[in-house]
Amino acid sequence: MRIRYREELMAEAVVDDKGRILIPAPLRKQCRIKEGMVVSFERKDGDLILKPLRKKRTSLRELRGIHPKRTGEPRWATPEEIKSIWE
């Protein structure tokens, strides 16, 4: 399997008996792929393309209009409730 990054050949990897490949550390660092990150695979023109899936950032425009609901005065914990937390 050849691994390409921005159309240059960067590294080669061997597929093990369980179908796993090891992405070389310099390439992981360059592509900001971290342990536990989900990646997607695409087939395009006979090539296998691996892409890291990044969480979509929430824009300020999307956050506009989100306000916490106020229900009046806050309810303070009683001394008994506070004591039960520390026991």
N, C-alpha and C positions, 0 to 999 in steps of 0.2 A: 504494500500500500504506500503510495506517495502522498505526502502531506504538502499542500500548497498554501502559501500565504501571500496574498497580493500578487498572484500569478508567478511567483518565483518558487523553485523547488527549495524547500528549507530543510527537509529531513525525510528519512524513511523509517518505517516502523514495521515490526513483524507481528502478525496476528497470532495469538497463542491458541492452544487447543480449546479454549472456552470462548473464542471470538473476541477477546479483549486486545486492545492496542495501548501502548504507552506513548503519550505525547511527550516529546523531549522537554525538559524543564525550561530551556531558553525560549522555546516556542510558546509554552504555557504562559510564561511571564510576559512575553511580547503581546499575546492575545488576551491577557488578563483572565485566564481560565484558572479557577481555584477549585480546591477539593470540595466535592458535593455539588458543584455547579451543574446545571442541566444543559446539555448541548443537543442540537438538532442535526439530523443528517438529511441531505438532499442529494438526489441524483440529477446531474445536469450534463448533457452531452457526453455521457459515458464516464464522467468523473463523480466521485463521492465528495460532497462538500460538508464539512463539519462547521457548525456555527454555534458559539456560546449564546444561550438565551439569557438575556438580561431583563430584569424587572423594569417595567415601564414606569418612569417617574411621573408622579402626579403633578400636573401643572397648576400654577396659581389660579388660572382661569377655571380649572375643574374644581378647585377648592372653594372658589367664591360661592357664597350662598350656603356654605355648611357652617352652621352655628350650633353650639350646644343648647339643648333645651333647658330652660330655667323653669323650675317648679316652685319658686318662692324662696323662702329663707332656707339656708342649709340646715340639715339635721345633725346636731353634734352628738358624738358618742357619749353614752353615760359612763360614769366612773366604773361601773360593773363591766361594761363592754371593753373598756380599755384594760382593766385588770385581767380579763379573760384572755386577752391577746398575749399578755406577758407571762401567763402561767404555763 
